[in-house]
Amino acid sequence: MGKDFGGGECPAGHTCPQGVISPIPCPIGMYQTKTKSTTCDNCPPGKYCDEKGIDQEILKLKDCKAGYVCLGSALVPYPEDGTTGKKCLPGFYCPEGTTKMIPCQPGKFEERSGSSECQICPAGYFCKGSVDQIAPGTIVPEECPEGSFCPLGSAIDTKCSDGRLGAGKRLTSAAECPLCPAGKYCQNG
């Protein structure tokens, strides 16, 4: 039977290149989820690696902060260098741990940077939003035009029905479209 010289399997969060006498913790900005590894990996998108020796369990707790997007190799939960991450731009929102900025959906808007969610479009306005997941969503709500009404959360303006008059801008409901006056006809608001 051979003599036991000590040592063992390289633990997660560490690297053990050939010839080392003890495991080397992964440096700040890197992690390792596997055992028996000879290398460490760059911190993944959506995460930040601000300490040495990050393994899978620690990495689960390292989500990028809401309002920011970590693009990879982030050292802080709120990166703003443009390389490892950035603050979420207007027209987008960034929930905690996101790997990309998400455009505001139709019926919502966001005029501020660093938002974790988009705001509901106010009554009297409409917010087209974004449907392609690349272009920004609505940054500033558009005023509901004359002849239409726009309830809370509108993505488009709704024309007043035939026989009704949409006099004025920023109407918020069909009830604000009065009947067409006697002696006149009204079509499409």
N, C-alpha and C positions, 0 to 999 in steps of 0.2 A: 504494500500500500504506500502511495506517495505522500510526501510531506505537504501539509497545507501552508501555503505562504501568505494567506489572507487575500483580501480583494473580493471582488464580486461583480455583479451586473451593474452597468452604469445606469443610474436612475433617471427618470424623466426630469426635464429642467436642467440637465447637465450634458456635457460632452466628454467623451473619453477617447481622444486620439491615441494612436499606438504609443506605448512607452510611458504613459502617465501613471503616477503612483496613487492618485486619488481623483475622483470626479471633479471636473471644472464646471462651475455654474455658468449657464448661458449668460452672456453680458446683457446689460440694459439695452433694450431695443430688439431683443431676440427671445426666442422661447424654444422648447422642445417637448413634445407630448409623448414621444416614444422612449422606451428604455433601450439600452445597448447602442446608443447613437454616438457617432464620431463628429457630428456637426450640430449646429443650432440653426434655426430658421428665423428669417426676419419676421417681426410682429405682423400678423395678418390684418387686412382691411377690417374696419369696424372695431378694432381693439387697440389698446396701448400697452406698452411694456416698459414700465418705469422702475423695475427692480431686477436684480439678478436671480437666476434660477427659476424662471417661470415655467411651470408645467401645465397640464390640461386643467387641473382643478383651480389653479390660480388664474389662468387665462379666462375661465368662465366668469370671473369677477371683474374683468378689465374691459368692459364695454366703453366705447367712446361716449362722452357726455351728450345728452340731447341738445340739439341746436348746432352740432358740429358733425363733420364726417371725417373719419380716420381712413386715409387712403392706403396705409401700409407703412410699417416701420415707425409708427408714432411712439413718442416717448412720454407724452402727456395726454390726458383725456379730452383736452380742448385745443388741439393743434391749430395754428393759424399761419404756418410757414408756406402753405400752398403746395408743398411736396409731400409731407406726411399727412396733411389734413388741412381743413379750412372751416371757417364759420359758414353755416348754411346761408345761401344768398336769398334775397327777396324773390318771391314767386315760388319758393321751394320750402320744404320742411325736412327736418332731420331728427327722427326718433333716436333714442339711445341705442348705440351699437350699430347704426346704419353704415352700409358700405358705399352708399351713393346718396346724393341729394334727390328728394322725391318731389316732383312738381305738384303744385296745388291742383286738385281735381276741379272740374266744373262745379260752380256754385260756391266756391271758396276763393280766398285771396290771402296774400301775405306781403305786406309792404316793408316789414322789418327784416333785418338779417339776424341769424342765430335763432330761428324759431323751431320749436319742436312739433308744432302743428299749425295748420292754416286756419284762418278765421272764416266764419260763415259770412257770406256776402250779405250786406245789410239790405233791408226792405227799401225799395225805391231805386235799387241798383242791380246790375247783373254782372256776373264774373264768369267769363268763358272758360277759364282754366286751361289745362293742358291735357291732351289725350294721348300724346306720343311718348311720354315718360322721359323725354330729353329736353324739350323746350320748357322754359319756365312757365308756371301757371300765371294767373292774374296777379299783378302787383297792386294796381289801383282799380277799384270797382268802377264800372262805366255807368253813367247816369241813365236811368230808364227813359227812353225817348217819349215825346208826345204821341198819344194814340196807343200807348202800351202801358202795362202794369208789371211790376216785378216784386213778388213776395220775397220774404226772407229766404236766402239760399238759392236765388235764381241763377241759372247758368245762361239763360237767354231771356229776352223780353217777350212777353205774351201780349199779342194784339188784343185790344178791346173788341168784343164781338160786334158783328153787324147790328146796326140799329142803336148802337151806343157810341158816345163821343168821349174820346180820351183827351180832354182838354187839360193841358199842363204836363210837366215832366215829373218824374220821380213818384208816379202813382204806385201804390203798394198792393192793391187788390182790385178785383173785377167790380166790386161795389163802388169804387171811385170812378167808374166809367158811367156817367149818367146817360139816361135815354136821350136820343137825338131830339132836338127841339122840334116842335110842331112846325110844319111848312118846309122842313129840310129832310134830307136823307143822309145817313152816315154808313159808310162801308169801310171795313178794315181800320176801325179806330178813328 
